[in-house]
Amino acid sequence: MFSDTHFHFKMMTTERGIDGVSVLEALAKRDCRFALDIGTRCDDLIERQAAVENSISQIKDSRLADKARRFMYFSAGIWPDVDEIHDRFNAVKKLEQSIQIAGSFSDSDILNRKVIAIGEGGLDHHWNPSGADNRTESDFDEKTAQGEKELFMMQLELAEKYSLPFIVHSRDAFEQSLECLKEVGYHNGIIHCYSYGIEQARAFLDLGWYIAFGGGVTYTKKAKMDEMKALLKFIPSDRFLCETDAPYLAPVPFRGQANTPVLIEHVYDFIAQTRGCTKEELSCTVDENIQRLFKINF
């Protein structure tokens, strides 16, 4: 069994042409216990929940369908898109409303609406105009950069209000991210798709954050592989998480293809070998951390 701490189900089914039914069925067959569908827009929660339920309802084996409903969880958050930054007050208001709507349904409803985290949200200063995010430095004048910080901190405050973990997106923005975290003072959640070094990890760990690694660790450049392995060994077991980040960051040997949670075991293989344990032992460690962080049992 391999737990998956992060995947965009909606993006897999609607934008990448991946068969969500097959993915969920495959996870159920291998007794997956936890999968988290991550939010990136202020108004995408209900839509994502419906997409997941639609896929589950197409699983012919009712036993597997029930399993899929039990292991699916959701977060709701706002990725730092420029439009969302500029409309951040309305965006956060819509985000909170969607969380409240989702929370108004009973457990007996056919759609499992368990919202257990806020995010992903944070800061992204990786400039790649030709990439999927279409981010350019010229878009981030002083006003936009300050607005990005405010959007991040408003969501942190929302997480604190609902006593939920926060999933932090931080790319090429370590110092600013740390500044926002310290200013709000709510340290409960994950630094997802971690992309910094040991000293930066130490700073996050000292505040109480978990560190999550995805498929990118499997294709680190040769010149930096020793640094990556040292980092993977450095993170304490009680703060260590593995993740998918589908449809991105497909691990070797599937690099360049659309990623799915089914490929998570390749991440476990690489990390377990680096940390000197079996992938089953690593999975148990991740399971324990998931249950502690999200306050759930499975």
Summary of the structure (lengths in Angstrom):
residues: 298
radius of gyration: 18.2
end to end distance: 12.2
largest distance: 54.1
contacts: 984
relative contact order: 0.14
helix: 52%
strand: 13%
